[in-house]
Each structure stands twice: as C-alpha cells, then as structure tokens.
Amino acid sequence: MLFRLARASARLTSFNRLPLVRAISTTPIMATSRTSVIPQAERMFDGGTHKLDVWTIFTPANVPADCINLGQGFMNWAPAEWIRKAAHKAMDEDIMVNHYAHPRGRPRLVKAISDVYSPTFPNLEGRKLRTEEIVVTAGANGGMYAALTAHLEPGDEVVLIEPFFDQYFATIGFQGAKPVYVPLHPPKEGGGKSSGADWTLDLAELEAAFTPKTKAIIVNTPHNPVGKVFTQEELEGIAKICIKHNVLVIADEVYDCMIYDGKKHFHIASLPGMWERTLSVFSGGKSFAATGWRVGWLVGPEALVSATLAAQSRIVFCTNGPMQEAIAIALEGAAERKFFETQVAEYQERRDILCSYFDQLGLPYTLPEGSYFVLVDMSRLKIPVDYPIPETCKGRGKDFAKCWWMANEIKVVSIPPSGPRRHRRELCSLRVLQGPRAPPCCGQAPSRAQALPPVDAVSEMGCLGNVVQEWGCHLADCDYEKDISALLSCMI
C-alpha cells in the first residue's frame, strides 16, 4: 500500500477530505464497447487500456465519504508560502506571464533548470546545459508522453522494470508499441524489514528482454513504488546493455529530491555513452509539493529534446506560464533556504513513524531509500472469498480486491500498483498524512469517530494507529515464501 507524508498541519480541506455525493451505482463505469455508435480506437482495448485507471477506480468519489484517502500521490499541504507568493506576483506584475509561453518553456525557468541541474551532470565537464537541451513539459508524465510519441513506432518494444508507475503502460500502448516486463526481485528471506537496496535486477534477465524490436527502456530511480535508489554500479550494468542494443533511455527521476539516509542519486545519463541516448525527467510538482501545477522538464541531447519539443507542441502546445515562473523562483531560492535538506529530513522522520506501525503488526516491509513509498507484504491480510468486488476490479489481481475491501470496511482508500499485468507479486498502495513533525500523539490510536473530518493532518496520522489495530483483526498466518505476491506499497 502507498502512504503519503504531509508537512503541513493545516486542516485538510482538499478534495480528498470533502464529503461527496455518491452516485446510485458505486461501480465506476466507462464505455468500452467496440459496437457503440462511435466506436473507440482499437488501441483503447490493447492490453486492457480501455479499463478504468487505478486512480479513477479508487477516487474519493467512488468510495464511502468517510474514508481517509491514503492512496493518490499528491501532498496534503500547499507549496511553500514564498513560492505561492511568487506565482501571484508573476500573474499580477507581468501581463505576458498569463498568456502562451514558448513551447520550450519560459526563459526564466529554462535558465533556472540549467543553473541547478548542470552541476549534477559530471559528463558536462563544467559547462552549462544549453537551452536546446531542456524542454519544460506539462508535468513529468506529459513529458514522457511527448518523448515516447516522438520516438516510438507501432510494433516497437519498450522494456519496463516492474513494479512500475501505471501510466507507463498506457503511454506505450497509445503509440502502438508493446511493453516488455523485467522484474525487480524482492528479498528472498521472509519476515522483517528489508531495504530498497535488497530488491535486485538480474542483468542477464534484463538483457534477455531486449530484441531487435526494442526501442526504449524506462529506468525509474528513486523507484516508485519500491523506494530503491539504483547505485552507480547498477546503472552502469543497465547502461552497457542499452549501449549494446542502441536504445533510448527514459530516466524517470522525479523523486531525485527525496533520498534518505545519506544515499546519493546518480544520473544514468552521466555515464559514458549514455548522454546521447537519454532523456532525464524531473518534476516541479513532486519537488515543491505543487502537483496540480503540472510543471515538469526533460534534460538531454539536443536531438532527443528537439523531437520531444516538436511532439509536445502538437499535444499541449505549452505549459502554463504563471506556474512556470513560480517553479523558476523556487529553484532559484531552494539552496539558500535549504529547502530540500529540510524537506528530506521531514520525510525521513515520517517514513520512520509510518514503518513503526508495520513493526507493531509484524508485517514485512521495504524501508525506502528514496521517493515517498513504503512497500509492505500484506499476504497475511485475509478478506472473505465472497466479498463483493466491482467489475472494474475483477481480474486485476488480489491487490485490487484487498484495496476495495479496505476502502469499504476499514475506510482507508488505497492504490493497488500491480498495473495491467498479472505480476508474480500482487501490490496495493496507500498514502499517509502527517504534520510537520512527529507529535507525541502519533503513537496513539484515537477512535475513528474522533479522527474524521474536519481533521488536522497530524490527527490523521494518529488515526493510522487505529487502522493498524483494525488490520490486526484480519491477519492470518501465511507462508511468506509461497505467498510473497501479496505486497502493499505505502506512500509516506
């Protein structure tokens, strides 16, 4: 399950906590017929792309109104005040900020990206990233969509390291391409706490997935949802295979600002022979708690960036101007304010608090090295075999069924990250809300009635203790080796 950590202690008034009017049917509906008056494109049916995405199924609109939404990957606090003020000031003082931006991005943001990220790419040997090597996109996801649109042909294959962010699958499918899966292998031993580093990628298995049709690979570090930070040595192994087979690398590095315990993030694009074949993807929304602003950027060689820019200009044309200006100011001021150092320390504190609850339950979990997810083995969580599951969840893995049960019975919305393929291991995801520090009440378990909205973010984290107690009533013994497939990814 995925648990999300929040910094603000303001009372939650966001969409995920508002009482909602529920439809008569509690099952989300999506038109999927090939025989309708206006039929859908065939690509909507390839690999189940036509099915409702996990975010739509487990939205607060489809679950009991009194649920705590610990599923979707957004923060429950506003961006820092100085960043918000920058956005307002930009709109008020510069008329042109409110109109179309250049498709590549507003000049101030492009310069800020160059200033901040150039030193992190040692292969540049001290030079600055050029304007032609940067493109600002409609969120990191929009950037990856544009990049793959620009470079994939129907029939191409893209290697995915599973588990993975579910949008990868649909983006590849919409290009008429095919995903090819290679697993991260979990720790062999059962029980207890492991680390993201304990999840391993078999390089021989990875290379075996490459064929003459392989066009690209997506490498995600820090990893969602495992929380693994790939080491330089691991990335070097991946790089050798990519160079040998001459493939495009999409380096999804949106959690580069969330790395714990002194670990270091390394760009695969910095390795010899990799710059010319890699697009590195970053997120202003993830970095500065502004996911709704939809500002991301890609960095790479001019040839790859130019093609991506051309595709993006036909998809969304440009990204919104005021938010670009605000993210530019955020990048400019982050170092002086020690913004990321403070944020990482706070996230790490929340991670440790969250994991303490799983220690209490005796559930095996993976301590994340980066990102804001915690992977938890939930094979001991048993639900009734005849529990009513909506059609949208059927045939999609145990994690979907368990997440639906938890939403309706435990009143906790979770996200199953197993995706469209039946993985060897089943996953589900939750996020956790918490205030800026670890308050004494976090270890207590107030009743659910006392924790329901309106509720302080800190109180909601405390409510997790009650959720843990409820889970305890539904835990059964299991053989970890035989049932390793039932995992939960929890967003801190």
N, C-alpha and C positions, 0 to 999 in steps of 0.2 A: 504494500500500500504506500501511497505517497503522502507525506506530511509536509506542509509548508510552514516555514517560520516567518513570523512577522515582527517588525521592530516597533511599530507604533503602539501606544497604549490607549489611543483614542477609541471611542466606542464604535463598533462596526455598524456602518450604515450602508455598506456596499451591497450590490445586487445579491451576493451570496448569503446575506443575512436577512433580506427583506421577506416578509410574508407574501406569498404569491397565491393567486387564484389558480387552482388546478383545473385542468380540462376534465371532462367526464371520463375520458379514457386515460389511464395512466401509462399506456404504452405509446411511445413516440412513433409517429407514422411518417413514412417517406414514400413517395410514389416511385415504384421500381418496375413497373410493367413494361415489357417490350411491345405490348399491343395497344397502348394508350393512343389517343388521337394524335398527340405529338410525342412520338417515341423518343426515349433517351438514346444518346450515343452509346454504341457498344462498349466503349471504354469505361462507361459507368458500371458495367457488370463484370469486368475483368477482375478476378481475384477478390470479389466482394466489395469493390469500391463504392457501389451503389448503396451499401448498408449505411445506416446512420453512424457517424463517427462517435468515438467514445465520449467526447466532450458533450455531444448533443444528448446522448442517452442519459448520462449522469449529471445533467444540468439541474440546478435547483428547481427549475420549472417542472420537472418530471418526478420529483421525489417529495416525500412529506415536507410540509412547510416548516416543521420544527427541526429539520435536520441541521447538523453542523456540517458545512461544506468544507471538507478537508481534501478535496480532490483536485481541482484545477490549479494550474501552475501560475497563479498570479498572487501578488502580495496583498496584504490587508492593511497597508498603510500607504499614504501618499508619498510621492517623491519629496526629497528634502525641500524645505521652505525656500532656500536660496535658489534652487533650480526652478521651482514653480514661479517664483517672482521673476526669474529671467524670461520665462515663457510669456508672462503677462506684459512685461516691459517690451519685449520684442514685438508683440502684436500692437501695442499702443504707440510705439515710437517710430516704427518703420513700416510704412504702408505696404511696401513690396513683400514683406515677410508673409503677408496674408494672401498672397497670390501664388501662381505657379512658381515652383522652384525649378532650377535647372535639373533635368533628369539625372545627372550625375550626383547632385546634392548641392546644398548651399555652400558657398565658398568657405564660410567660417567653420562649418563642421568638417569639411574635407581637410582644411588646414589643421584643425584640432586632432583629427584622426591621425594625420601624418606626424604631428608633433609627439603624440602619446605613443603610437604603436611602432614607429620607426626603430627606436632603440631596442624593442623586444624581438626584432628580426636580425640576428647577428649576421646572416648571409648578406645583408645590405652593406656591411662593412662601413658603417658610419654615415652613409648617405640617407637622405630623407625619402620617404615614399613620395612618388610623384603623383600629381593629380590624376594622371591616366591609369594609375594603379589602384584607385579607390573608386567605389561606387556606393552611394547611400541608397538603401532599399526600404521597402515598406515592411519593416520588421525583418528579422533574420530569416524567417520562414519564406517571406516574399522574395528575399534574395536568393535562397536556394532554389525556389521555383523558377526564377528567371534564369539562373545559371544552368539548370538542367534542361530547361526549354531551349536554351541557346546551343546546347551541346549534344543532346540525345536524339537519335533517330529511332523510328519504330523497329523493334527487334533487338535493340541494344540491351545489354545486361548491366545491372548496377549491383555491386556487392554491398550488402548490409551486414553489420555486426550486431547480432541480436543478443538481448532485447534492444529495442530501438524506439525512438520517437515516432509515433504512428503516422505523422504527416509525411515522412519519407516515402512510405509505400504508395500513397495516393499521388504524390508528385511524380514519382517514377511512372506509375500507371497511366497518368494523363498524357505522357509523352509517347505512349505505345511501347515503352520499354519494360523489361522484366527484372524484378528484384531477385537476387540470389543470396541465400542466407548462410552465414557462418556464425556459430555460437561463441560467446564468451563462456568458458567453462567455470562453474561455481566450485568452491572448495569441496574437496572430497569428503572430509570428515564431517560428521553430523554434530549438531548441537553447538551452542555457544556463539560467541561473537567472532566474526571474521572481518577482513578489511577489503576495500575495493581492490587492493593490490593482489588479493588472493584469487580474484577472478582472472583467468588466463585465456589468451588467444593462441591457439595452435597454428603456427605459421605454415606448417605443411598442409593443414586443413584449409587455411586461407588460400594458399596458392592453388590448391586443387579446385577451388571455386572459380578460378579465372579460366576463361575460354577465349577463342578468337572473337567472340561477340561482346566480351567485357569492355565497356566504355568508361566506367567510373566506379569509384568506391567512396562511401561516406564514412569518415573517421570522426567519431564524436568523443572529445576529451576536453574537460571532465565529462564523464559519461552519464547520460540520462537513460535509465534510472539507477544503474548500479552504483554510481558515485566514484568510479575508478578514474584515476588520473594516470594516463599512459606515460610510462617512463621514456626517456630519450632512447634507451636501448630497444624498447618495444616498438617505438615509432620507426627506428632505423630498420627493423625487420620488415615492417609493413612497407616502408619506402622502397626497399630493394625489390620487392615483388611488383610494386607499382611501376617502377622504372623498367623492369624487365618486360612487363606487358604493356607499357606505354599507355597508361590510363589516366584519366582526370581524377583528381582527389578533391572532394568537397570536405574541408576540415571544419566541422561544426564545433566552434569553440566559444559558444555563447555564455558558458559558465566560467570563463577564464578569470573572472574577478572573485570567484568563490572557491578558494582552495585552502585546505586546513592543515594543521599540524606541521607547518613548515614545508609542505610539499611544494614543488615547483612545476609550473606549467611550461610546456615546451611546444613550439610551433613545428609541426611536421614540415611546413614549407621552408623552414630554415635549413633543412638537411641538404647535402649536395645532390643536385639533380632533381630537386623537388619544387623549387620556386616556380619554374616554368610550367608545371603541371598542376599547381594547387591554387584553389580559391579558399581563403580563410574567412570564416563567417563569424560575425560578432553582433552583439545585441545591446543597444542602449536601454531597452526596456528591462532586460534582466539585470544589467549593471546598476541602474539607477532607480529601480522599482517604478518603472513607468511603462508597463507592458502594453497599455492601451494607446500609447502614443505612436506605436508602430514605426519605430526608427531602428534600423539595423544597418550594417555595412559589410561589404566584401572587400578584401585586400588580395591582390595577386598581380601577375604579369599583365602587361597592357593588352595582349591579345585575348586572354580569357576575360578580363574585365570589360573590354570593349564589346565583346559579343554579349555578355550579360547585360550591359547597359542598353544595347540595342533591343534585347528581348524585353527588359523592364519597361522601356519607353513605350512599347506596344501593349503592355499589360496594365500598368497603373499610371504611366507617363512619369510621375514624380511622387515623392514623399512629402507629407505636409510640412510647410515652411516653419511655422512658429515652434513646433516641437523639435525640428532640426536645430534651430537656433538655441533652444534651451539645452539640448544634449551637448551642443558645442561648448556652451558655457560650463556645463557640468564636467566635461572632460578637461577643460582649461583649469578649473578650480579644484579638482579632486585631490591632486597631490598635495597642494598647500594645506588643505583641510584634513588631510589624512583620512579621506572618506572611505577608501577601500579597506585600509587597515582596521578601521573601527567596525565597518560592516562585517568583515570576515570574523573578527573576534566575537561579535554578537551572534552571528550564525553558528559559529562553533559551539558557543555556550548553549544555544537552543538545541543543536544536534545532540549534545551530551544529555540534556534534560529529557529529550524525546526518547533516546535509547535506554535511559534508565527505566522507563516503563516496560520496555520489552525484556529488560533484565528481570524485572519483577515477575513477569509472566513466564520466564524461562524459554522465550521464543528465540531461535537463532536469527541473527540479522547481520547485515554487512554495514560496518561503520564507514560512511562515505569519506573519501579523501577530498572530494570536491563536489560541486553542484549543491542542490538542496533536496536530495532524495535519500531515503534510507530503505534498503531492500530487506524485507523481513520474511522469513519462512513461516507461512500460515497453513501448513499442511495439517496442523492439529486443530484448526478451526473447522468444525463439522456443522453442516446445515442439513435440515431434513431433506431426504431424497425427493419428496413430493412437494417441496416448496414451490409455489407458483412463480415462474420466471417469464418475463415478457418475451415475445417473439424476437425482439431486437437483440436479446442476449443469448438466445438459444444457438447452439452450435458454435459458440465463440470461446469456449474454454471455461474451466472451473472458476477462474478469477472473475469473469463477468457475473456468474451466478452468485458468488460469495459477495461481490460488491453490491449487487442488487439486494441481497438479504441484509447486509449491514445497513444499507440506506433505509430500509423499511422497518427493520427490527431494532437495530442499535441506534438508528437515527444519526448515522455518520455517512456522508457522501464520500465515496472513494472512486478511484480511477483504475481500471484494470489495464495494464500496459502490455498485455500479451500480443495485441495487434491482430492483423488479419490471418496470420498463420498459426497453426496449432503447434506451439513451441513444445520442446521437450519438458519445459518447466512452465507452469502457469503463474501469471503475475497479476497482482491488483495494486492499486495505488491510492494513497491518501495524502493529505497535506495537513500540517499542524500550524495553528495560530498561536503566537506568543508575543508578549510585550517586550520592551527593550532590554530587560534584564531578567534573570531567573529569580522571581519573587518567592518568598517562603511558601506561599500557598500552592506553588506548582506541584509539590509532592502530595498534596491533599486531594480528596475526591469529593467535591461538593455535589449535591444531588443535581440531576439533570434539570429539574424544575428551576433551581436557583441559577443555572448557567445559561438558560435560554435567553433569546434576545429580549430587550436590549442587553448586550453583554460586552464587557471590556475584553480586549484581546487576551489579557493576562488570565482572566477568569476562564476563558475558553480553553486555554492551555491546561488550566487546572482541571477542567471538566474531563480532559483525556483520562485522568486517573479513574473516573467513574466508568468511562468506556472500557478501559482495561479490565476493571472488575467484571463488567458485563461479559466481555470476551471470555473471561476465565470460566464462565458457566457453560461455555460451548466448546471447550478444548478437550480433545481426546488424545490418547496416546497414538503415536504413529511410528512407522519405521522410516527414519529420515532418509536412508539410502534409497528406499523404494518409492518414497513419496516426495522427492526433492522438488517435484514440479510445482508444488503449491507455494508460491512466494508472494510476498507483498512488498510493494515499493512505496515508501512513505516519504512524503515531501516535508522537509524540515523548514 
